Amino acid sequence: MAASSTSACLLQPHLRTLLIISILVFVLPVHGLKPLIRPRDILPLLPRQLSWPILNSLHSAVDILPTFVASASSNETVEWKGTCFYETKAWMEFNNKSGSEFGGGKLHIKVSKAHSWTCMDLYVFATPYQVTWDYYFFSREHTIEFDAWEEKAEFEYVKNKGVSIFLMQAGMLGTLQALWDVFPLFTNTGWGEHANIGFLKKHMGASFEQRPQPWVTNVSADDIHSGDFLAISKIRGRWGGFETLEKWVTGSYAGHSAVCLRDSEGKLWVGESGHRNEKGDDVIVILPWDDWWEDILTQDDSNSHIALLPMHPDIRAKFNKTAAWEYARSMEGKPYGYHNMIFSWIDTLDGNYPPPLDAHVSPYQKYRSANLKKEDLDESTRSRVASVMTVWNQMRPEYASNLWNEALNKRLGTQDLALPEILVETEKRGSSFDELLTIPEQDDWVYTDGKSTSCVAFILEMYKEAGVFGSIGSSIQVTEFTIKDAYSLRFFESNLSRLPKWCNEGDNVQLPYCQIKGKYRMELPEYNTLDPYPHMNERCPSLPPRYLRSANC
């Protein structure tokens, strides 16, 4: 009894914490006082076993995406509702304290009416030339100093368009939690694989049903033909994390692809854009099937899942192998198509950008709660994408040039403009950055390192050269196709009885294609359903989780 009495008197630390929380959260507000805390503000005080499942339900990896709330210039004061402070105002004051040619400025942020005593708001502030951030814990006026505008173009941009303001709606804690969720996506560990699977289940509705063993098929290469498509899904490591994010924004259930070719002597080869060579560069290669397959089985540590999509006999009859080989040889050794990679995804003004999912409200409700005007909807999209690009442009300028600068110059008809200059030039022309991003890529554009083809564009351009698209080939830009767009084409075998005997051997589910590697059953929604048409996939939305496409987009 003595021991029991002692235990009863000395409350366990966790119970004491819960008692204090209950008093602060539920008792004090009864008397009309501002709550000292909200439950979500103090979750980190609870034991990890209790708090982390709750935090994971409130926050996810996509919470690292900022939400545009306003642009502050000298013309007017802008207002919005923050995550912590329900009344937030901002205005811009230009000055020349630095004595520089174009002066500088001070951004004023006034916050008030916090929902609790322990919350804070985290913000990112951006112009085309610079990005900074700050967080606010106290109800008062805060300032951000811009000592000097880098050049006249930045001064004119801020004067007319303002400094773009982004709210991290998950707050400091939620953003850190989101970063913690993103980090494992790129790790080559079981933890990373679990994180990638969990992300795709949560945000795409993927099932990842386990297949019966063996998880590697005893493939007979004699049954593989020129033009057969290899859909590849990596779920761990650097490429696993990248592919997870690519799948999420495009709706593709595969993140990489390759194509099979037979030479005049009947030997089977694999053409692939994005194969890492001895120097560590991702290039276009043509490898013997045996070497490629051996490399997959022994050297690939990304836990690749692979499906062979046999070409339909009627389509194969159109496939000009000589033309296909000529194209493949002309591209061999060229760099992977980083230049136009993102433009196969971005087709529309507002139908391709997954919104931050933590707020659990529609985009319209977000903008209404922030007191934004309807015309600010497009500005939000433009500013968010431009801000991310601006950050990356400052961190890795050589990558930024490779990923989008040259492609954006193509769209403007300019040369060698850096991202800030591209943004300014776009505004001068009376257009917007989001409109610039939606201009379709052209297959005949030649970049400084040659024609640019991603893994799937390389395959589809080969199909085009081989006559598979027929008379409409000249009106199709394959660089606008995602991997999902490719495997949705009605180019593949539809008669299950004609699939190779070893296809899906041992599996109790008969897929319409041949999965040849992987622990989990590969899903390819909308597989083999669409006939090609002119200007296909140039104006298609791709919003998760349903990824509905409009007719003839």
Disulfide bonds with the S-S distance in Angstrom:
Cys84-Cys119 1.87
Cys503-Cys514 2.16
Cys540-Cys553 1.87
